[in-house]
Amino acid sequence: MKKTLGLIITAVGILIVAGAFVFTPDHALNAADSGSGISASALLAYSGFITFGIGIVLYISSLPLAGEKSK
């Protein structure tokens, strides 16, 4: 359950980041550039990175440590 939830949150984070880069207007700077302001979707891009990180942490915490036998 925790592994699946981690993968779902990771996928949502990737989709958020991809959406921020795809839907940023052409006249704006890079979507991850915080100096570009709201029109560059910096907040959306960074929140996607954070969501992706949370999903990775949940997924990795559900895996057994090296050398452990799975239950």
N, C-alpha and C positions, 0 to 999 in steps of 0.2 A: 504494500500500500504506500509506504513512504517513498519507495523507489519510483513508483509510477507518478506520485504527486510531484516529486522532484523533477522528473522528465517533462511533465506538463508545464510546470512553472518555467523551466528552462526554455521550452519551445515558445511560450508566451513572451518571454524576454527577448528572444531572437526576433520574433515577429514585430515587437515594439520598436526595436532598433532598426530593423529593415524598413518599417513604415516611416520612421523619422527621417531616414536618408532618402527614401523614395519620394515622400511628399513635401520635402523642403523645396521652397521656390528656387528657380534657377538664379535669380538675382541675389539671393542670400549667400552667405559664405557656407562653409562646411557645417553640417547639422550638429556635429559634436563640438563646435567652437562656441564656447560660452560667451564670447564677446559679440557674437552675432545677434544676440537678443532673441526675443520670442519668435520672430519670423523665421528663424533658422531651426526651430524645434530642438534647441539645446536641452531644454528640460525634459522633453520626451525621450531624446536619445540617452541621456544619463539615467533616467528612471528605467529605461529598458536594460541598460548595463547592470543596474542594481538588481533588477528582477532576475536577470540571467544568473547573476552571482548567487542569489539566494537559492535558486533552483539547483545550481551545481552543488552548493553546500549540502542541501537536503539529500540529493542523490548520493553524493560521496559518503555522507554519514550513514547511509543505509547499507553500504557495502562492507563485507567482513575485512578485517585487517589482514595484512600479509601473513601467511602461515597459519591462520585460523581455519578450522574446519567449519563449514556452513552447517547450520542446524537442520 
